[in-house]
Amino acid sequence: MIPLESKWDLVKVGTVVDGVENLTDPPQNASGCRKDYLDLKLDNTATMGDYDSTISACALTETKGIYSRSHNDLTISISGTTQVSDIMNLTNKELKLKNKATGVISVYSR
């Protein structure tokens, strides 16, 4: 089994419309900065990293929480918000998640 634990950089986001995936570069990735990320640790802690240049160039904000995996479901709880996603694809280089509530797809690479 391919390990889920890793630091994953956000590389694409999108949705499925009429059965067709439409993925684009993530607007939340600030221009000229490192990519936003999801860091999943062996102890089931999760850290979301958000680079933002609103106040100062490429300022990093990290929020921490926990995650759990059950088969193809990934549940992440950070800052009082719980998000459940389908793991659409997991390889040594890619993690593709689809939010069960919103249908938004997030593609991460390591």
Secondary structure, 3 states (H helix, E strand, C coil): CCCCCEEEEEEEEEEEECCEEEEECCCCCCCCCCCCEEEECCCCEEEEEEEECCCCCCEEEEEEEEEEEECCEEEEEECCEEEEEEEEEECCCEEEEEECCCCCEEEEEC
